[in-house]
Amino acid sequence: MSGHSKWKNIMHKKEKTDAQRAKIFTKIGREMSVCIKEGGPDPVSNAKLRDLIAKAKANNVPNDNIERIIKKAAGGDRDEYEAITYEGYGPSGVAVIVEALTDNRNRTAGDVRHYFDKFGGNLGQTGCVGWMFKPQGVIVIAQDNADEEKLLEDALNAGATDLQTEDGIFEVITEPNDLLSVQQALEEKGYQLESAEEDRVPDTYVTLTDEEDIKKMRRLLEFLEDNDDVQNVFHNWENAEEEEEE
């Protein structure tokens, strides 16, 4: 999935299998471990942990599992994960950024390179496509839980830059450094946030028309997202969501 509208993709994906749910929790669990190491195990004071717990619940992760990973990380039994970002091109020059959390840099680099090679792309140097993406904060609120005009006023007063609407949700857009302060301001106003995350939005998009390229790009994304080490995949494939629906 592209980084943009990640929450929308979560809400609209088809029913996940048990294996898919297990992989999702593995990824969220790694994020939680790193987050607790950096900010502590209390979701009241650790806003990022609070968001991850919400993400886990949205993906039907049982509360017992969530509590178990928090206790494990808080107790000092922490696996050491390293954050690594890979950049490259998919078929027909689609720009791809892969964010990973890994305990084995060589394994992850080998896997990611293999996926790019296998499906008509190539892994590049750091910075080769990053310049095509604009970092921003995205706060998601269900439209059922907010009045658009009031939310726009409150969000702009809190420091947000824009408010966008998509299929049942509002997206409050912020500068990356303002994400936490805007999030806290909206929570204090009583808004129920579905998620608050940093995003990478492409400046330009690539439309694939060749059926073979579409097939290869779809498979590249599937393999990347199926890898336990990969946390997020961002790309500028214009018609990606249409192809996923088909």
Short mmCIF file of the C-alpha atoms (twelve columns), coordinates in Angstrom:
data_MODEL
# 
_entry.id   MODEL 
# 
loop_
_atom_site.group_PDB 
_atom_site.id 
_atom_site.type_symbol 
_atom_site.label_atom_id 
_atom_site.label_alt_id 
_atom_site.label_comp_id 
_atom_site.label_asym_id 
_atom_site.label_seq_id 
_atom_site.Cartn_x 
_atom_site.Cartn_y 
_atom_site.Cartn_z 
_atom_site.pdbx_PDB_model_num 
ATOM 1   C CA . MET A 1   0.000   0.000   0.000   1 
ATOM 2   C CA . SER A 2   1.115   3.523   -0.501  1 
ATOM 3   C CA . GLY A 3   1.941   5.507   2.571   1 
ATOM 4   C CA . HIS A 4   -0.837  7.966   1.800   1 
ATOM 5   C CA . SER A 5   -4.243  7.103   3.262   1 
ATOM 6   C CA . LYS A 6   -2.875  4.103   5.123   1 
ATOM 7   C CA . TRP A 7   -5.811  4.119   7.509   1 
ATOM 8   C CA . LYS A 8   -8.288  4.130   4.626   1 
ATOM 9   C CA . ASN A 9   -6.528  1.118   3.169   1 
ATOM 10  C CA . ILE A 10  -6.768  -0.673  6.501   1 
ATOM 11  C CA . MET A 11  -10.502 0.010   6.764   1 
ATOM 12  C CA . HIS A 12  -11.316 -1.039  3.204   1 
ATOM 13  C CA . LYS A 13  -9.152  -4.101  2.737   1 
ATOM 14  C CA . LYS A 14  -10.935 -7.437  2.409   1 
ATOM 15  C CA . GLU A 15  -11.220 -9.720  5.408   1 
ATOM 16  C CA . LYS A 16  -7.723  -10.780 6.384   1 
ATOM 17  C CA . THR A 17  -6.715  -14.370 6.969   1 
ATOM 18  C CA . ASP A 18  -5.289  -15.467 10.298  1 
ATOM 19  C CA . ALA A 19  -1.817  -15.566 8.724   1 
ATOM 20  C CA . GLN A 20  -2.174  -11.998 7.459   1 
ATOM 21  C CA . ARG A 21  -3.375  -10.799 10.863  1 
ATOM 22  C CA . ALA A 22  -0.398  -12.503 12.501  1 
ATOM 23  C CA . LYS A 23  1.982   -10.674 10.157  1 
ATOM 24  C CA . ILE A 24  0.300   -7.352  10.865  1 
ATOM 25  C CA . PHE A 25  0.735   -7.874  14.590  1 
ATOM 26  C CA . THR A 26  4.377   -8.859  14.099  1 
ATOM 27  C CA . LYS A 27  4.991   -5.528  12.367  1 
ATOM 28  C CA . ILE A 28  3.032   -3.495  14.917  1 
ATOM 29  C CA . GLY A 29  4.718   -5.389  17.748  1 
ATOM 30  C CA . ARG A 30  8.145   -4.376  16.474  1 
ATOM 31  C CA . GLU A 31  7.057   -0.746  16.272  1 
ATOM 32  C CA . MET A 32  5.711   -0.955  19.807  1 
ATOM 33  C CA . SER A 33  8.967   -2.418  21.122  1 
ATOM 34  C CA . VAL A 34  11.012  0.403   19.599  1 
ATOM 35  C CA . CYS A 35  8.454   2.981   20.700  1 
ATOM 36  C CA . ILE A 36  8.482   1.758   24.317  1 
ATOM 37  C CA . LYS A 37  12.279  1.751   24.350  1 
ATOM 38  C CA . GLU A 38  12.266  5.392   23.254  1 
ATOM 39  C CA . GLY A 39  9.249   6.772   25.129  1 
ATOM 40  C CA . GLY A 40  8.237   4.357   27.880  1 
ATOM 41  C CA . PRO A 41  5.348   1.879   28.320  1 
ATOM 42  C CA . ASP A 42  2.641   4.329   29.412  1 
ATOM 43  C CA . PRO A 43  0.313   5.223   26.495  1 
ATOM 44  C CA . VAL A 44  -0.903  8.279   28.413  1 
ATOM 45  C CA . SER A 45  2.512   9.923   28.173  1 
ATOM 46  C CA . ASN A 46  3.697   8.106   25.027  1 
ATOM 47  C CA . ALA A 47  1.452   9.357   22.203  1 
ATOM 48  C CA . LYS A 48  3.125   7.139   19.594  1 
ATOM 49  C CA . LEU A 49  2.431   4.039   21.683  1 
ATOM 50  C CA . ARG A 50  -1.179  5.144   22.047  1 
ATOM 51  C CA . ASP A 51  -1.461  5.357   18.255  1 
ATOM 52  C CA . LEU A 52  0.086   1.920   17.805  1 
ATOM 53  C CA . ILE A 53  -2.346  0.395   20.280  1 
ATOM 54  C CA . ALA A 54  -5.212  1.963   18.305  1 
ATOM 55  C CA . LYS A 55  -3.741  0.567   15.067  1 
ATOM 56  C CA . ALA A 56  -3.450  -2.897  16.631  1 
ATOM 57  C CA . LYS A 57  -7.065  -2.830  17.806  1 
ATOM 58  C CA . ALA A 58  -8.218  -1.643  14.382  1 
ATOM 59  C CA . ASN A 59  -6.607  -4.780  12.970  1 
ATOM 60  C CA . ASN A 60  -8.389  -6.986  15.524  1 
ATOM 61  C CA . VAL A 61  -5.289  -7.766  17.563  1 
ATOM 62  C CA . PRO A 62  -6.502  -9.191  20.917  1 
ATOM 63  C CA . ASN A 63  -5.933  -7.050  24.005  1 
ATOM 64  C CA . ASP A 64  -3.984  -9.892  25.631  1 
ATOM 65  C CA . ASN A 65  -1.470  -9.809  22.784  1 
ATOM 66  C CA . ILE A 66  -1.110  -6.044  23.050  1 
ATOM 67  C CA . GLU A 67  -0.563  -6.198  26.804  1 
ATOM 68  C CA . ARG A 68  1.954   -9.015  26.395  1 
ATOM 69  C CA . ILE A 69  4.198   -7.058  24.022  1 
ATOM 70  C CA . ILE A 70  4.030   -3.972  26.254  1 
ATOM 71  C CA . LYS A 71  4.996   -5.959  29.352  1 
ATOM 72  C CA . LYS A 72  7.798   -7.721  27.499  1 
ATOM 73  C CA . ALA A 73  9.274   -4.467  26.232  1 
ATOM 74  C CA . ALA A 74  8.789   -2.640  29.539  1 
ATOM 75  C CA . GLY A 75  10.458  -5.497  31.408  1 
ATOM 76  C CA . GLY A 76  13.720  -5.026  29.584  1 
ATOM 77  C CA . ASP A 77  13.435  -8.109  27.385  1 
ATOM 78  C CA . ARG A 78  13.695  -6.030  24.238  1 
ATOM 79  C CA . ASP A 79  14.740  -7.260  20.854  1 
ATOM 80  C CA . GLU A 80  17.063  -4.780  19.196  1 
ATOM 81  C CA . TYR A 81  15.668  -3.519  15.897  1 
ATOM 82  C CA . GLU A 82  17.411  -1.166  13.506  1 
ATOM 83  C CA . ALA A 83  15.437  1.241   11.301  1 
ATOM 84  C CA . ILE A 84  16.573  1.151   7.659   1 
ATOM 85  C CA . THR A 85  15.129  2.864   4.590   1 
ATOM 86  C CA . TYR A 86  15.586  1.468   1.072   1 
ATOM 87  C CA . GLU A 87  14.858  3.334   -2.155  1 
ATOM 88  C CA . GLY A 88  14.490  2.102   -5.699  1 
ATOM 89  C CA . TYR A 89  12.410  1.843   -8.852  1 
ATOM 90  C CA . GLY A 90  9.703   -0.607  -9.791  1 
ATOM 91  C CA . PRO A 91  8.578   -1.386  -13.370 1 
ATOM 92  C CA . SER A 92  8.432   1.611   -15.739 1 
ATOM 93  C CA . GLY A 93  10.147  3.873   -13.225 1 
ATOM 94  C CA . VAL A 94  7.653   3.727   -10.346 1 
ATOM 95  C CA . ALA A 95  9.425   5.253   -7.333  1 
ATOM 96  C CA . VAL A 96  9.402   3.048   -4.217  1 
ATOM 97  C CA . ILE A 97  10.511  3.737   -0.634  1 
ATOM 98  C CA . VAL A 98  10.684  0.843   1.825   1 
ATOM 99  C CA . GLU A 99  10.909  1.427   5.590   1 
ATOM 100 C CA . ALA A 100 12.074  -1.550  7.629   1 
ATOM 101 C CA . LEU A 101 12.754  -2.528  11.243  1 
ATOM 102 C CA . THR A 102 15.206  -5.402  11.334  1 
ATOM 103 C CA . ASP A 103 17.432  -7.374  13.669  1 
ATOM 104 C CA . ASN A 104 19.520  -8.561  10.705  1 
ATOM 105 C CA . ARG A 105 20.531  -5.878  8.198   1 
ATOM 106 C CA . ASN A 106 22.077  -8.346  5.729   1 
ATOM 107 C CA . ARG A 107 18.984  -10.552 5.609   1 
ATOM 108 C CA . THR A 108 16.618  -7.645  5.034   1 
ATOM 109 C CA . ALA A 109 18.792  -5.970  2.401   1 
ATOM 110 C CA . GLY A 110 19.110  -9.267  0.540   1 
ATOM 111 C CA . ASP A 111 15.364  -9.882  0.609   1 
ATOM 112 C CA . VAL A 112 14.454  -6.375  -0.552  1 
ATOM 113 C CA . ARG A 113 17.032  -6.429  -3.363  1 
ATOM 114 C CA . HIS A 114 15.740  -9.830  -4.493  1 
ATOM 115 C CA . TYR A 115 12.151  -8.560  -4.702  1 
ATOM 116 C CA . PHE A 116 13.138  -5.558  -6.817  1 
ATOM 117 C CA . ASP A 117 15.227  -7.727  -9.163  1 
ATOM 118 C CA . LYS A 118 12.562  -10.433 -9.441  1 
ATOM 119 C CA . PHE A 119 9.765   -8.068  -10.444 1 
ATOM 120 C CA . GLY A 120 11.399  -5.789  -12.975 1 
ATOM 121 C CA . GLY A 121 12.773  -3.085  -10.701 1 
ATOM 122 C CA . ASN A 122 16.099  -2.140  -9.229  1 
ATOM 123 C CA . LEU A 123 17.199  -1.117  -5.753  1 
ATOM 124 C CA . GLY A 124 19.027  2.223   -5.793  1 
ATOM 125 C CA . GLN A 125 21.142  4.367   -3.518  1 
ATOM 126 C CA . THR A 126 19.763  6.298   -0.557  1 
ATOM 127 C CA . GLY A 127 18.197  9.490   -1.859  1 
ATOM 128 C CA . CYS A 128 17.570  8.276   -5.412  1 
ATOM 129 C CA . VAL A 129 13.781  8.678   -5.108  1 
ATOM 130 C CA . GLY A 130 13.293  10.242  -1.675  1 
ATOM 131 C CA . TRP A 131 13.346  13.729  -3.191  1 
ATOM 132 C CA . MET A 132 10.101  12.881  -5.039  1 
ATOM 133 C CA . PHE A 133 8.170   12.508  -1.782  1 
ATOM 134 C CA . LYS A 134 7.079   15.205  0.646   1 
ATOM 135 C CA . PRO A 135 7.017   14.223  4.331   1 
ATOM 136 C CA . GLN A 136 3.917   15.298  6.220   1 
ATOM 137 C CA . GLY A 137 1.819   14.383  9.218   1 
ATOM 138 C CA . VAL A 138 -1.610  12.843  8.686   1 
ATOM 139 C CA . ILE A 139 -4.244  12.622  11.423  1 
ATOM 140 C CA . VAL A 140 -7.295  10.541  10.572  1 
ATOM 141 C CA . ILE A 141 -10.745 11.134  12.081  1 
ATOM 142 C CA . ALA A 142 -13.921 9.289   11.078  1 
ATOM 143 C CA . GLN A 143 -16.453 11.625  9.468   1 
ATOM 144 C CA . ASP A 144 -19.145 10.246  11.782  1 
ATOM 145 C CA . ASN A 145 -17.194 11.650  14.743  1 
ATOM 146 C CA . ALA A 146 -16.665 15.255  13.630  1 
ATOM 147 C CA . ASP A 147 -18.255 18.274  11.953  1 
ATOM 148 C CA . GLU A 148 -16.124 19.291  8.974   1 
ATOM 149 C CA . GLU A 149 -16.386 23.062  9.450   1 
ATOM 150 C CA . LYS A 150 -15.629 22.887  13.182  1 
ATOM 151 C CA . LEU A 151 -12.796 20.405  12.652  1 
ATOM 152 C CA . LEU A 152 -11.226 22.624  9.991   1 
ATOM 153 C CA . GLU A 153 -11.301 25.598  12.363  1 
ATOM 154 C CA . ASP A 154 -9.882  23.652  15.290  1 
ATOM 155 C CA . ALA A 155 -7.210  21.969  13.163  1 
ATOM 156 C CA . LEU A 156 -5.964  25.203  11.593  1 
ATOM 157 C CA . ASN A 157 -5.910  26.916  14.984  1 
ATOM 158 C CA . ALA A 158 -3.807  24.011  16.286  1 
ATOM 159 C CA . GLY A 159 -1.253  24.453  13.508  1 
ATOM 160 C CA . ALA A 160 -2.484  22.092  10.773  1 
ATOM 161 C CA . THR A 161 -1.997  23.065  7.130   1 
ATOM 162 C CA . ASP A 162 -5.029  21.437  5.473   1 
ATOM 163 C CA . LEU A 163 -8.086  19.232  5.879   1 
ATOM 164 C CA . GLN A 164 -8.967  16.615  3.246   1 
ATOM 165 C CA . THR A 165 -11.953 14.275  2.976   1 
ATOM 166 C CA . GLU A 166 -11.918 10.712  1.668   1 
ATOM 167 C CA . ASP A 167 -14.425 7.850   1.810   1 
ATOM 168 C CA . GLY A 168 -15.787 8.317   5.316   1 
ATOM 169 C CA . ILE A 169 -12.728 9.930   6.887   1 
ATOM 170 C CA . PHE A 170 -11.158 13.341  7.457   1 
ATOM 171 C CA . GLU A 171 -7.406  13.704  7.031   1 
ATOM 172 C CA . VAL A 172 -5.840  16.554  8.970   1 
ATOM 173 C CA . ILE A 173 -2.551  17.451  7.265   1 
ATOM 174 C CA . THR A 174 0.374   18.886  9.245   1 
ATOM 175 C CA . GLU A 175 4.061   19.576  8.901   1 
ATOM 176 C CA . PRO A 176 5.982   16.550  10.250  1 
ATOM 177 C CA . ASN A 177 7.328   18.464  13.254  1 
ATOM 178 C CA . ASP A 178 3.833   19.713  14.145  1 
ATOM 179 C CA . LEU A 179 2.125   16.312  14.116  1 
ATOM 180 C CA . LEU A 180 2.344   15.657  17.850  1 
ATOM 181 C CA . SER A 181 1.249   19.151  18.931  1 
ATOM 182 C CA . VAL A 182 -1.745  19.154  16.553  1 
ATOM 183 C CA . GLN A 183 -2.658  15.644  17.658  1 
ATOM 184 C CA . GLN A 184 -2.620  16.629  21.317  1 
ATOM 185 C CA . ALA A 185 -4.616  19.805  20.659  1 
ATOM 186 C CA . LEU A 186 -7.358  17.881  18.839  1 
ATOM 187 C CA . GLU A 187 -7.474  15.207  21.529  1 
ATOM 188 C CA . GLU A 188 -7.887  17.914  24.150  1 
ATOM 189 C CA . LYS A 189 -10.819 19.243  22.107  1 
ATOM 190 C CA . GLY A 190 -12.439 15.825  22.447  1 
ATOM 191 C CA . TYR A 191 -11.856 14.465  18.950  1 
ATOM 192 C CA . GLN A 192 -11.510 10.687  18.628  1 
ATOM 193 C CA . LEU A 193 -8.494  10.051  16.402  1 
ATOM 194 C CA . GLU A 194 -8.225  6.889   14.346  1 
ATOM 195 C CA . SER A 195 -4.503  7.379   13.691  1 
ATOM 196 C CA . ALA A 196 -1.738  9.988   13.639  1 
ATOM 197 C CA . GLU A 197 1.313   9.125   11.563  1 
ATOM 198 C CA . GLU A 198 4.060   10.607  9.453   1 
ATOM 199 C CA . ASP A 199 3.515   10.041  5.746   1 
ATOM 200 C CA . ARG A 200 5.416   10.430  2.480   1 
ATOM 201 C CA . VAL A 201 3.318   11.884  -0.344  1 
ATOM 202 C CA . PRO A 202 4.709   11.812  -3.913  1 
ATOM 203 C CA . ASP A 203 5.015   15.041  -5.899  1 
ATOM 204 C CA . THR A 204 4.317   13.229  -9.177  1 
ATOM 205 C CA . TYR A 205 2.729   9.910   -10.123 1 
ATOM 206 C CA . VAL A 206 3.380   7.178   -12.676 1 
ATOM 207 C CA . THR A 207 0.474   5.454   -14.447 1 
ATOM 208 C CA . LEU A 208 1.108   1.893   -15.597 1 
ATOM 209 C CA . THR A 209 -0.696  0.789   -18.759 1 
ATOM 210 C CA . ASP A 210 1.225   -2.349  -19.699 1 
ATOM 211 C CA . GLU A 211 -0.442  -5.425  -18.192 1 
ATOM 212 C CA . GLU A 212 2.888   -7.128  -17.494 1 
ATOM 213 C CA . ASP A 213 4.218   -4.059  -15.662 1 
ATOM 214 C CA . ILE A 214 1.004   -3.857  -13.629 1 
ATOM 215 C CA . LYS A 215 1.324   -7.525  -12.690 1 
ATOM 216 C CA . LYS A 216 4.986   -7.134  -11.702 1 
ATOM 217 C CA . MET A 217 4.335   -3.979  -9.665  1 
ATOM 218 C CA . ARG A 218 1.465   -5.616  -7.830  1 
ATOM 219 C CA . ARG A 219 3.652   -8.622  -7.011  1 
ATOM 220 C CA . LEU A 220 6.533   -6.415  -5.877  1 
ATOM 221 C CA . LEU A 221 4.259   -4.654  -3.390  1 
ATOM 222 C CA . GLU A 222 2.786   -7.962  -2.216  1 
ATOM 223 C CA . PHE A 223 6.206   -9.458  -1.513  1 
ATOM 224 C CA . LEU A 224 7.450   -6.332  0.249   1 
ATOM 225 C CA . GLU A 225 4.379   -6.062  2.468   1 
ATOM 226 C CA . ASP A 226 4.511   -9.789  3.250   1 
ATOM 227 C CA . ASN A 227 8.046   -9.454  4.651   1 
ATOM 228 C CA . ASP A 228 8.047   -9.233  8.460   1 
ATOM 229 C CA . ASP A 229 10.923  -6.725  8.444   1 
ATOM 230 C CA . VAL A 230 9.104   -4.235  6.195   1 
ATOM 231 C CA . GLN A 231 7.012   -1.695  8.076   1 
ATOM 232 C CA . ASN A 232 5.868   0.725   5.370   1 
ATOM 233 C CA . VAL A 233 5.985   0.922   1.591   1 
ATOM 234 C CA . PHE A 234 5.521   4.249   -0.198  1 
ATOM 235 C CA . HIS A 235 5.242   4.579   -3.975  1 
ATOM 236 C CA . ASN A 236 3.948   6.842   -6.719  1 
ATOM 237 C CA . TRP A 237 1.932   4.323   -8.728  1 
ATOM 238 C CA . GLU A 238 -1.081  6.398   -9.751  1 
ATOM 239 C CA . ASN A 239 -3.629  3.636   -10.405 1 
ATOM 240 C CA . ALA A 240 -2.537  1.290   -7.604  1 
ATOM 241 C CA . GLU A 241 -5.817  1.298   -5.679  1 
ATOM 242 C CA . GLU A 242 -7.879  0.678   -8.828  1 
ATOM 243 C CA . GLU A 243 -5.742  -2.367  -9.632  1 
ATOM 244 C CA . GLU A 244 -6.030  -3.682  -6.063  1 
ATOM 245 C CA . GLU A 245 -9.820  -3.427  -6.237  1 
ATOM 246 C CA . GLU A 246 -9.872  -5.336  -9.530  1 
# 
